[in-house]
Amino acid sequence: MNTNKSMTEGPLTSKILWYAIPLALTAILQQLFNAADVAIIGQFVGTEAMAAVGANSSLISLFVNLFVGISLGTNVVIAQAIGQENNSTVRKAVHTSIYIAIFGGLFMLVLGELCAPKVLSMMSVPENVFPLALKYLRIYLLGMPVIFLYNFEAAIYRARGNTKTPLAALTLSGIVNVLLNLFCVVILHMSVEGVAIATAIANLVSSSILFILLTKSEDIIQISFSDLKIDWSILKRILQIGLPSGIQSAVFSVANVIVQSAINSLGSIIIAASSAAFNLEIFAYYVMNSFGQACTTFVGQNYGAGKLDRCKKTFVRSVLLAILFTFSSILGILFFGKDLLAFFNSDPQVIEFGYHRLMIIFFAYIFSIWQEMGSGYLRGFGLSMWPAVIALVGICTTRILWVLLVFPKSPTFSTIMLIYPISLGIVGLATMIAVFILNPAKKKKN
């Protein structure tokens, strides 16, 4: 099957759907790594240990999302080159991306280990939780190189139109993660260090599988050790597209770290409740985000092939599919919400506060859909700067001001949660305005 032609020709709706579903499942499985950590710790160790893992979630997202965003540059550059049938650029981008992943992962490992104690202190992690949170973070950071490698490898496959292979690799590593979690915590009676070790090993498994498959591939995305070098012009293009996307992702994480510091000040029950809810709400987010990434890849290939009308159709179909599948997943999570929260921790207060968070966050997703689809559409044309700037102003600035000015006057869980629909509403509206003003398909056509 010619994957290039599959994106630039034929019916769009079904193709976007079958691209996005494995992508969503892959992200959900990746999140299950952390969900398994939280659930097993919550059931077999206790609330403080669960809070220690949960207190790290936004900080880990900050480290990871910067380079996951940069990997979108890999996706766009390769997708556009495939659309242009420029195999030389594809090969250069593949090998350059592997270098970015390895050295980027090592950089974040060293930076994270140096900054971990100070950052956790700045996040107001309670004293009874701090030692466990630091131990978990230090071990988790050791897996950064393989986490980054997996995400760039997955971006290579997705640019080619293949979302099933990364899903298969992650499924196997997810099984390894859960089994190792249970072995370390239940059998060896380890605490947070056990789940951190299990997660690091599982990430090593998934990245190794994809690397081996890429070296044995007979496709244009094959990795050859003799060709493993950085092409500086390709690196520049990847960073021009990917770095703003990475900054955008990091901005969300920075803002969430600040919000998490406010949540941490409310005590271990609130931390545990917020952590449990986050591990449910993120599933619906990944469903939505998968259509945004599909929009980026389909627009990238069709833009490379000069099919600009098909780019606009991709945007419309992606929005409609995102609305349908995101709200279907939200309804399912809310219907079983309290039972699912009890799976993480059976404390009635944890369940009550966790469900309260779910209700507010899911309302905010009404605006997130427009932000995700609009950003994905613009990235497909290589226009990553505008979504990043909008996120910086609308997300980071708004949430920082809210935590500094509003939250101290009413330091409650409800107060801090309200910033999500407010900030996402601002960003969603601004992103759609940018889409219509920039109108990249029309301008490129002219």
Buried (B, 14 or more C-beta within 10 A) or exposed (E): EEBBBBBBBEEBBEBBBBBBBBBBBBBBBBBBBBBBBBBBBBBBBBBBBBBBBBBBBBBBBBBBBBBBBBBBBBBBBBBBBBBBEBEEBBBBBBBBBBBBBBEBBEBBBEEBBEBBEEBBEEBBBBEEBBBBBBBBBBBBBBBBBBBBBBBBBBBBBBBBBBBBBBBBBBBBBBEBBBEBBBEBBEEEEBBBBBBBBBBBBBBBBBBBBBBEBBEEBEEBBBBEEEEEEBBEEBBEBBBBBBBBBBBBBBBBBBBBBBBBBBBBBBBBBBBBBBBBBBBBBBBBBBBBBBBBBBBBBBBBBBBBBEBBEBBBBBBBBBBBBBBEBBBEBBEEBBEEBBEBBBBBBEBEEBBEBBBBBBEBBBBBBBBBBBBBBBBBBBBBBBBBBBBBBBBBBBBBBBBBEBBEEBBEEEEEBEBBBBBBBBBBBBBBBBBBEBBEEBEBBEEEEE
